[in-house]
Structures are given as structure tokens and as C-alpha cells.
Amino acid sequence: MVNITQDFAPPFKLVVPYFIVGTLVYFLCALLTLGFDVSEINNLDLSVLSWVHLFLLGFVMMIIFGAMAQLVPVVLEVGHWAVELFYIIWPLLLIGTILMVVGFYFNTAFLPYGGTLVLVAISIFTLNIFITLKKVVTFSLVIKSLIIANVFLLAGLIFGILMALTYAGLLSVNVMVLLKAHVYLIVGGYMGVTIMGLSLVLLPMFGLSHNYSTKPLNYAFYMLSAGVVFVTFSSIFNVEVLSYI
């Protein structure tokens, strides 16, 4: 069982905005679903894309970032490289999300600005995580999962920015080619790998289990990571067999 300590946990006032904003966005998304005509929903509908980005960025990512602000130092038993950065991450992410929602729903010219702010917010988050990880001596599966997950996050965000610039008319790339890679890198790559890595700490802690085998989780971690990489290369180079693998 991985040892944990609260000695390095940041103050609650630092993370509480993430949970407040995330909860409010969740309720807003729930209300907005009432306006959808289920029979006409498709993944190219700009109103659907607007809702999806509001939900994933404003709720899912906001909650994850708030949780990671607390969990990373507690699990790794080292303090954040610059914990004060979390005071500016959530406003940047929130404003960027709002601009992207407005861009998809009303005017695509807002997409590059929203995407840039989201990129800045997530880049600050990942920079802090990577520099914090340099303090760690032993590279356990938890550390590996944090590294791989944040690499997937940045890669997925880059694809997202390229698509946003295309929607705004500033670039000309095949959106459908990048869409699958974007979704798998963010949802399967970042969210999936992060959940797997932290479950190695949280599930035994809540279950009070000791001396368990981590081999199944190791296999799952590498299989999921490989799967995300295969799908990404399949999308970029149009190699369908990699997608099936």
C-alpha cells in the first residue's frame, strides 16, 4: 500500500474555487441538455460541440485540476513546485472555456482566443506537475501515470487548438482526421490514465487493503497507453488497422 500524508496538502481556499465552478457548470450543463433534440444530435453540430467543451473543460477538467492540486503533493509526499499557480489556473481555464463555448455556439472567431487561454492554463498546470515530479526519487507506477497522462493531455490539446483554428478559418486541416486523436488523447489518455494511476493509492486507502499485487494494474496501464498511441497514429497516418488494435 502506498503511504500518504497530509503534510504537503495545499490550503483548502486554494482549491475550493475549482469545486464551486465545476459544480455550477455541471448544473448548467444539466439544464442545457433539456434544449437538445435527441433525434438530430451529431458530433459535428456546433451546439453539441459547445456543450461538450463546456462539460469537459468547465466541469470535468476543473474538478480534476482541483483534486490534483490536493492529491499530487499528498500522494507524492513533496510540495508543489509553485502551488500559487493554482490561483491563476482556474480563472484562465474558466475564461477560455467560456470563449470556446461562445465561439462554437455564436461566432467561431472566438475559438482561437478561448483555445489559447485553455492552452495557457493547462500548460501552467502540466509545467508545475512535471517540475514537482523532479523532486520524487522513486518512479513508481503512480509517477509514470502522471507523466504519461500529462503528455497525452498536452498532445490532445495541441490537436484541439489546430481544430479550433480551422473552425475559425485561420488554418485548413482535416478536422475529422484529428477529432478521433483529440478525443482519445484527452478522455482515454489523460482522464483514463490519471484515474488508473491514482486508484493505486486511493482504492487501497479506502479499502484498507495491504500487500496486494499491482501486476493487473500495470498491464492495464500499459495496454491503455498503447491503445491511445495506436489510435492517435491511426488518425494521423490513416492506418485503420492500428485503430482496431
C-alpha positions as CSV (number, residue, x, y, z in Angstrom):
1,M,0.0,0.0,0.0
2,V,1.3,3.5,-0.9
3,N,1.8,5.7,2.1
4,I,0.1,9.1,2.1
5,T,0.5,12.1,4.3
6,Q,-1.4,15.4,4.6
7,D,1.7,17.4,5.5
8,F,2.1,18.8,1.9
9,A,-1.6,19.4,1.2
10,P,-2.3,22.9,0.0
11,P,-4.9,25.2,1.8
12,F,-8.5,24.5,1.0
13,K,-9.1,28.1,-0.1
14,L,-6.8,27.4,-3.0
15,V,-8.8,24.5,-4.4
16,V,-12.4,25.5,-3.3
17,P,-12.9,27.7,-6.5
18,Y,-12.3,24.7,-8.7
19,F,-15.1,22.7,-7.0
20,I,-17.5,25.6,-6.8
21,V,-17.1,26.5,-10.5
22,G,-17.2,22.8,-11.5
23,T,-20.4,22.2,-9.6
24,L,-22.1,25.3,-11.1
25,V,-21.0,24.3,-14.7
26,Y,-22.4,20.8,-14.1
27,F,-25.8,22.1,-13.2
28,L,-25.7,24.5,-16.2
29,C,-24.8,21.6,-18.5
30,A,-27.7,19.6,-17.0
31,L,-30.1,22.4,-17.8
32,L,-28.8,22.8,-21.3
33,T,-29.4,19.2,-22.1
34,L,-33.1,19.9,-22.0
35,G,-32.8,22.0,-25.1
36,F,-31.4,19.3,-27.3
37,D,-33.4,17.4,-29.9
38,V,-32.0,13.8,-29.4
39,S,-33.0,12.8,-32.9
40,E,-30.9,15.5,-34.5
41,I,-27.7,15.3,-32.4
42,N,-24.5,14.6,-34.2
43,N,-20.8,15.2,-33.5
44,L,-20.4,18.0,-36.0
45,D,-23.3,20.1,-34.6
46,L,-21.6,23.3,-33.2
47,S,-24.2,23.5,-30.4
48,V,-23.2,19.9,-29.4
49,L,-19.5,20.8,-29.6
50,S,-20.2,23.9,-27.4
51,W,-21.9,21.8,-24.7
52,V,-19.3,19.0,-24.8
53,H,-16.4,21.6,-24.3
54,L,-18.4,23.3,-21.5
55,F,-18.9,20.0,-19.8
56,L,-15.4,18.6,-20.2
57,L,-13.4,21.8,-19.6
58,G,-15.7,23.6,-17.2
59,F,-16.7,20.6,-15.1
60,V,-14.5,17.5,-15.7
61,M,-11.1,19.2,-16.1
62,M,-11.9,21.9,-13.5
63,I,-12.7,19.2,-10.9
64,I,-9.7,17.1,-11.9
65,F,-7.3,20.1,-11.6
66,G,-8.7,21.0,-8.2
67,A,-8.4,17.4,-7.0
68,M,-4.9,17.1,-8.4
69,A,-3.9,20.2,-6.5
70,Q,-4.6,18.3,-3.3
71,L,-3.8,14.7,-4.3
72,V,-0.4,15.2,-6.1
73,P,1.5,16.5,-3.0
74,V,-0.3,14.2,-0.7
75,V,0.4,11.1,-2.7
76,L,4.0,12.0,-3.7
77,E,4.9,13.4,-0.3
78,V,6.5,16.5,-1.8
79,G,5.2,20.1,-2.0
80,H,4.1,21.6,-5.3
81,W,6.9,23.4,-7.2
82,A,4.7,26.6,-7.2
83,V,1.4,26.0,-5.5
84,E,0.4,29.6,-6.0
85,L,0.0,28.9,-9.7
86,F,-3.3,27.2,-8.9
87,Y,-4.8,30.6,-8.1
88,I,-4.5,31.6,-11.7
89,I,-5.2,28.3,-13.5
90,W,-8.9,28.2,-12.7
91,P,-9.7,31.8,-13.9
92,L,-7.7,31.2,-17.2
93,L,-9.5,27.8,-17.7
94,L,-12.9,29.3,-17.0
95,I,-12.5,32.3,-19.3
96,G,-11.0,30.1,-22.0
97,T,-13.9,27.7,-21.7
98,I,-16.5,30.5,-21.9
99,L,-14.8,31.9,-25.0
100,M,-14.8,28.5,-26.6
101,V,-18.4,27.9,-25.8
102,V,-19.3,31.3,-27.3
103,G,-17.1,30.5,-30.3
104,F,-18.8,27.2,-31.1
105,Y,-22.3,28.5,-30.4
106,F,-22.3,32.1,-31.7
107,N,-19.1,33.1,-33.5
108,T,-16.1,30.9,-34.4
109,A,-13.8,33.9,-34.3
110,F,-13.7,33.5,-30.5
111,L,-12.3,29.9,-30.7
112,P,-8.6,30.8,-31.1
113,Y,-8.7,33.1,-28.1
114,G,-10.5,30.6,-25.9
115,G,-8.3,27.8,-27.1
116,T,-5.2,29.9,-26.3
117,L,-6.3,30.6,-22.8
118,V,-7.1,27.0,-22.2
119,L,-3.7,26.0,-23.6
120,V,-2.0,28.5,-21.2
121,A,-4.0,27.2,-18.2
122,I,-3.2,23.6,-18.9
123,S,0.4,24.3,-19.8
124,I,0.9,26.0,-16.4
125,F,-0.7,23.0,-14.7
126,T,1.5,20.5,-16.6
127,L,4.6,22.5,-16.1
128,N,4.0,22.6,-12.3
129,I,3.3,18.8,-12.3
130,F,6.5,18.0,-14.2
131,I,8.8,20.2,-12.1
132,T,7.1,18.8,-9.0
133,L,7.8,15.3,-10.1
134,K,11.6,16.1,-10.3
135,K,11.6,16.1,-6.5
136,V,10.5,12.4,-6.4
137,V,13.2,9.8,-6.0
138,T,11.4,6.6,-6.9
139,F,9.5,6.3,-10.2
140,S,6.5,4.2,-9.2
141,L,3.5,3.4,-11.4
142,V,1.8,6.4,-9.9
143,I,4.6,8.7,-11.1
144,K,4.7,7.1,-14.5
145,S,0.9,7.5,-14.9
146,L,1.1,11.2,-14.0
147,I,3.9,11.7,-16.6
148,I,2.2,9.8,-19.4
149,A,-1.2,11.3,-18.6
150,N,0.1,14.9,-18.8
151,V,1.9,14.1,-22.1
152,F,-1.4,12.9,-23.5
153,L,-3.1,16.0,-22.2
154,L,-0.7,18.4,-24.0
155,A,-0.8,16.4,-27.2
156,G,-4.6,16.3,-27.2
157,L,-4.8,20.0,-26.5
158,I,-2.5,20.7,-29.5
159,F,-4.8,18.8,-31.8
160,G,-7.7,20.7,-30.3
161,I,-6.1,24.1,-31.0
162,L,-5.4,23.0,-34.6
163,M,-9.1,22.2,-35.0
164,A,-10.2,25.4,-33.3
165,L,-8.1,27.4,-35.7
166,T,-9.6,25.5,-38.6
167,Y,-13.2,26.3,-37.4
168,A,-12.1,30.0,-37.1
169,G,-10.9,29.9,-40.7
170,L,-7.2,30.5,-39.8
171,L,-6.0,27.1,-40.8
172,S,-7.0,24.4,-43.2
173,V,-6.7,20.9,-41.6
174,N,-8.9,17.8,-41.8
175,V,-10.9,18.1,-38.6
176,M,-12.3,14.6,-38.9
177,V,-8.7,13.2,-39.1
178,L,-7.7,14.9,-35.8
179,L,-11.0,14.5,-34.0
180,K,-10.5,10.9,-33.0
181,A,-7.0,11.5,-31.8
182,H,-8.1,14.6,-29.8
183,V,-10.9,12.6,-28.1
184,Y,-8.8,9.6,-27.3
185,L,-5.8,11.6,-26.0
186,I,-7.9,13.7,-23.6
187,V,-10.6,11.2,-22.5
188,G,-8.8,7.8,-22.7
189,G,-5.2,9.1,-22.4
190,Y,-5.4,11.9,-19.8
191,M,-8.5,11.0,-17.8
192,G,-8.2,7.2,-18.1
193,V,-4.5,7.0,-17.2
194,T,-4.9,9.5,-14.4
195,I,-7.7,7.6,-12.8
196,M,-5.7,4.3,-13.1
197,G,-2.6,5.8,-11.5
198,L,-4.3,7.5,-8.6
199,S,-6.5,4.4,-8.0
200,L,-3.4,2.6,-7.0
201,V,-3.3,4.9,-4.0
202,L,-6.9,5.8,-3.3
203,L,-8.6,2.4,-3.6
204,P,-6.3,0.6,-1.1
205,M,-6.6,3.6,1.2
206,F,-10.4,3.4,1.3
207,G,-10.4,-0.4,1.2
208,L,-7.7,-0.7,3.9
209,S,-6.0,-3.3,1.8
210,H,-2.3,-4.3,2.1
211,N,0.2,-6.4,0.3
212,Y,-1.8,-6.6,-2.9
213,S,-0.4,-7.4,-6.4
214,T,-0.1,-4.4,-8.8
215,K,0.5,-6.6,-11.9
216,P,-3.0,-6.3,-13.2
217,L,-3.0,-2.5,-13.0
218,N,0.5,-2.4,-14.6
219,Y,-0.8,-4.5,-17.5
220,A,-3.9,-2.3,-17.8
221,F,-1.8,0.9,-17.7
222,Y,0.5,-0.1,-20.5
223,M,-2.4,-1.5,-22.6
224,L,-4.4,1.7,-22.3
225,S,-1.4,3.9,-23.1
226,A,-0.5,1.8,-26.1
227,G,-4.1,1.8,-27.3
228,V,-4.3,5.6,-27.1
229,V,-1.0,5.9,-29.0
230,F,-2.2,3.4,-31.7
231,V,-5.5,5.3,-32.2
232,T,-3.6,8.6,-32.4
233,F,-1.2,7.3,-35.1
234,S,-4.1,5.7,-36.9
235,S,-5.9,9.0,-37.1
236,I,-2.8,10.9,-38.3
237,F,-1.5,8.5,-40.8
238,N,-4.9,6.9,-41.7
239,V,-3.8,3.4,-40.8
240,E,-7.1,1.7,-39.9
241,V,-5.6,-1.5,-38.6
242,L,-3.9,0.5,-35.7
243,S,-7.3,1.8,-34.7
244,Y,-8.7,-1.8,-34.4
245,I,-5.7,-2.9,-32.4
